[in-house]
Amino acid sequence: MNLKNEVRLTGNIGGDPEIKTFENGSKVANCSIAVDDSYTKKSDNGGEREKVTVVDWIDLSAWGYTADLFEKYVKKGTRLTVGGKLKTRSYEDKEGNNRIATYIKVESILFHGEKRAEEINEANTPEGSNDDDLPF
């Protein structure tokens, strides 16, 4: 059996990505995505059922070209689907306690909303490119 570390989440970005550029020119983009899940439960008085929505905030980290996409096109509220790998890292907090952070290392992005996708595709298409010239 071949098991893979693969995660796919759809949600809304919680704040503008923080972009860090390193001396060698590589970039990392960090932000969080809000994903929700809903279920129904009986009300406390035993009457009608009510819908309950739970929101989870997941940290994202994107590197290289994916970080460039985050920098150019992602802002607070952007709805997208990210694909990547679940990662953990250890660190020491301000009080000296050892902590473990879990995050998604983003490897792919799917933007939602037709207008947004068109804008991104146009910006990433080389000038002079014309799909009508393709032989298929």
ZIFENSUL-V235107 format. One line per field, one symbol per residue. psi: psi as a letter, one per 30 degrees, with the letter a starting at -180 (. if undefined). burial: # if it has 9 or more other C-alpha atoms within 8 Angstrom, else .. Layout:
psi = ???
burial = ???
This chain:
psi = kjkkjkkkkkakkflkkkkkklegfllkkkalkkklkllklklfggbllkkkkkkkkkkkkklbeeeeeeeefklkfkklkkkakkllkklkafggkklkkklkjkflkjkkkeeeeeeeeefgkkkfkjfffkg.
burial = ......#..########.#......###########.....##..............#######.######..###..########.....#.........######.#.##...##..#................
